[in-house]
């Protein structure tokens, strides 16, 4: 779900609007934990009078793990981050894409949302069980480090991209 946020709007007040609704999130997480479901939220930020292209979001996955484990995992995506030194919210040039990982019998499937990018624009680096993905085309730039469940050599990875959805099949 993507909704533009503007400075004067109900959802807005710039970056402060990002954190609106966190109290409801806590209630929703409790409901999700009971059902073992997923919650995703995203939005855009637009600057007043200057060119700012910020996109943020998070996915909350509940009920992951072995035999009824009710673990909660929050995965952020986008290009809005908090500067560690100053504490200010900044919009970075590089976005962190949404990633899903599926463990199958004979392979691990990594699905990545990269709007505006084709397979030729993607670079993959693998070291042990860490997959580093970077992609760039025009003003669209993405980067994500993905922890894989096993170590896979690059030659055992099949990569395809269709309409901005990148699939990486890691063969066991």
C-alpha positions in Angstrom: 0.0 0.0 0.0 1.6 3.3 -1.1 0.1 6.7 -0.2 1.8 10.0 -1.0 2.4 12.1 2.1 2.6 15.9 1.9 3.6 18.4 4.4 0.1 20.0 5.0 -2.0 16.8 4.7 -3.6 14.8 7.5 -1.0 12.0 7.2 1.9 14.4 6.7 4.0 16.8 8.7 7.0 15.7 6.7 9.0 12.9 8.3 6.9 12.9 11.5 4.1 11.4 9.5 6.2 8.2 8.9 5.7 7.1 12.5 1.9 7.9 12.7 -0.1 4.9 13.7 2.5 2.9 15.6 0.1 2.4 18.5 -2.3 0.6 16.1 0.7 -1.5 14.9 1.2 -3.0 18.4 -2.5 -4.1 18.5 -2.2 -5.6 14.9 1.0 -7.5 15.9 -0.9 -9.2 18.7 -3.6 -10.2 16.3 -1.1 -11.4 13.7 0.8 -13.5 16.3 -2.4 -15.4 17.0 -3.0 -16.1 13.3 0.6 -16.4 12.0 0.2 -13.8 9.2 2.1 -10.9 7.6 1.7 -7.1 7.7 3.2 -4.7 5.2 3.0 -0.9 5.2 4.7 1.7 2.9 4.5 5.3 1.8 6.2 8.1 0.0 7.5 11.5 1.1 7.5 14.5 -1.1 9.4 17.7 -0.3 7.9 21.2 -0.3 9.6 23.2 -3.0 12.6 20.9 -3.4 13.1 17.5 -5.1 13.0 14.8 -2.4 12.1 11.3 -3.4 11.7 9.3 -0.2 10.1 5.9 0.0 9.8 3.9 3.2 8.0 0.8 4.4 8.3 -2.3 6.5 7.0 -5.8 6.5 6.2 -7.6 9.8 6.3 -11.4 9.6 4.8 -13.3 12.5 4.6 -17.0 13.2 7.9 -17.9 11.4 10.0 -20.8 12.5 9.7 -24.4 13.6 6.5 -26.0 15.0 4.4 -23.1 16.1 7.2 -20.7 17.0 5.5 -17.3 17.2 8.7 -15.3 16.3 8.3 -11.7 14.9 10.5 -10.3 12.2 10.4 -6.7 11.1 12.1 -6.0 7.7 12.4 -2.3 6.6 12.7 -1.2 3.0 13.0 2.0 1.1 15.5 4.9 1.3 14.5 6.8 4.4 16.9 6.2 7.3 17.9 7.8 10.6 21.5 9.2 10.6 23.3 7.4 13.4 25.4 10.5 14.3 22.9 13.3 14.2 19.7 11.3 14.8 18.0 13.2 11.9 15.9 11.5 9.3 17.6 11.5 5.8 16.6 10.4 2.4 19.3 8.3 0.8 19.9 7.9 -3.0 19.9 4.1 -2.8 16.7 2.2 -1.9 16.5 -1.0 0.1 14.1 -3.3 -1.8 11.5 -5.7 -0.4 12.8 -9.2 -0.3 11.1 -12.6 0.3 13.0 -15.8 0.9 11.4 -19.3 0.3 13.1 -22.5 1.4 12.1 -25.3 -1.0 13.1 -28.9 -1.1 15.8 -28.6 -3.8 16.4 -24.9 -3.8 16.1 -21.5 -2.0 14.1 -18.9 -3.9 14.9 -15.2 -3.3 12.2 -12.8 -4.7 13.1 -9.1 -4.8 11.0 -6.1 -5.9 13.1 -3.9 -8.2 10.7 -1.5 -10.1 12.2 -0.1 -13.3 15.2 -2.6 -13.4 15.9 -5.5 -15.7 18.2 -8.5 -15.1 21.1 -6.7 -17.0 21.1 -4.0 -14.4 21.5 -6.4 -11.5 24.8 -7.3 -9.8 25.1 -10.2 -7.3 28.0 -10.9 -5.0 28.2 -13.9 -2.8 30.4 -14.6 0.2 29.6 -17.7 2.2 25.9 -17.3 3.1 25.7 -13.5 2.4 24.2 -12.4 -0.9 24.8 -8.7 -1.7 22.4 -7.4 -4.4 22.9 -4.1 -6.2 21.0 -2.7 -9.2 20.9 0.6 -10.9 19.1 2.0 -14.0 18.7 5.8 -14.4 17.6 7.3 -11.1 16.5 3.9 -9.7 19.3 2.5 -7.4 18.9 -0.5 -5.0 21.1 -2.4 -2.6 20.4 -5.1 -0.1 22.4 -7.7 1.8 20.5 -11.0 2.2 21.4 -13.7 4.6 20.8 -17.0 3.0 20.0 -20.2 5.0 23.0 -21.9 3.4 26.2 -21.1 1.5 25.7 -21.2 -2.3 28.3 -20.7 -5.0 27.4 -18.1 -7.6 27.4 -20.7 -10.4 24.5 -22.5 -8.7 22.3 -19.4 -8.9 19.7 -18.9 -11.6 18.6 -15.3 -12.1 15.5 -14.0 -13.9 13.6 -10.7 -13.9 10.2 -10.0 -15.1 8.4 -6.6 -14.7 10.7 -5.5 -11.9 10.4 -8.8 -9.9 13.8 -10.4 -9.6 13.9 -14.2 -8.8 17.2 -15.8 -7.7 17.0 -19.6 -7.5 19.8 -21.0 -5.4 20.2 -24.7 -6.2 21.2 -27.1 -3.4 
